[in-house]
Amino acid sequence: MRDPVFPHRHLLGIEGLSPAEINHLLDLSDRYVELNRGPDKTSDSLRGRTIVNLFFENSTRTRTSFELAAKRLGANVINMQVNASSVSKGETLIDTAVTLNAMHPDVLAVRHPDSGAVKLLADKVNCGVVNGGDGSHEHPTQALLDALTIRRRRGRLSGLLVAICGDVLHSRVARSNFHLLLTMGAQVRIIAPRTLIPSAIERLGVEVFTDMTAGLKDVDIVMMLRVQNERMRGSFIPSVREYFRFFGLDQAKLEQAKPDALIMHPGPMNRGTEIDSDVADDFERSVIREQVELGVAVRMAVLEVLAQNNIAEAAERANAQVRAGQ
């Protein structure tokens, strides 16, 4: 039986999900947080199932998190090294999808440098697909773990004022967070230099600031973004020193936020570029390490739901074939 609240085959993005679907994933993640903090961190809910991590971009945090999540659910895990696979020999993404599909995995966790590539792959396979980040498009599990971190600390998402600061233009994390936070009733500000603000971003319902002092005024959450030099073609910032001076989070700028404002960062951090070490390591207000911890629980919830839906869909296909043969 498909999950009655979240019946989808894939999780390719946050855009289009309902508040009920988001809350369902967060509630399930909450239960896995408690499991992960206990002495026995394992479950057998996906025993006998196969999860494949297919990462076309380098990743330590996200890939390891998916791997650990799958193993704690009792699944078999395959980590495909793309640079050692047939992709490096010229195999197309569709050919890779067809090859993997023939092996009957239950869920693919995919990261790709091109926006839309994960959806293309998802259209060609029978199993569930979770987007581990595609280009500058979306990174849904990061937004879910960010939301879970906020909800556990603040008890809610609705009514909070969240500032997302930095390289918004190239950030899939920012896009997924926009969709989730606005859907759940939060207010969202972005703070960035003009060169790193997407065109027509105001249409999403966010406030736009180009000054940290004004943008951080009375916010509940400060979410810093990494400067993604690898996606930049041309000059977007004058220098690291100048960027930090105007848009790096330090104690002086943080004073504009509420006294108990939480500090977040999806990682990896560029200390001294977008965030000062004193702020990143602030024991009382920084939840950056908590984000990493909760990421495992979120990915456990997502993998479980998608795998169970895949089982139900496979049964539906088999029944349809039986009926067709009668």
Secondary structure, DSSP 8 states (H G I E B T S, - for coil): ---SS---S-B--STT--HHHHHHHHHHHHHHHHHHTSS-----TTTT-EEEEEESS--SHHHHHHHHHHHHTT-EEEEEEGGGSGGGGT--HHHHHHHHHTT--SEEEEEESSTTHHHHHHTT-SSEEEEEEETTTB-HHHHHHHHHHHHHHHS-STT-EEEEES--TT-HHHHHHHHHHHHTT-EEEEE--GGGS-TTGGGGT-EEES-HHHHTTT-SEEEE----GGG--S-SSS-HHHHHHHHSB-HHHHTTS-TT-EEE--S---BTTTB-HHHHT-TTTB-HHHHHHHHHHHHHHHHHHHHHHHHHHHHHHHHHHHHHH-
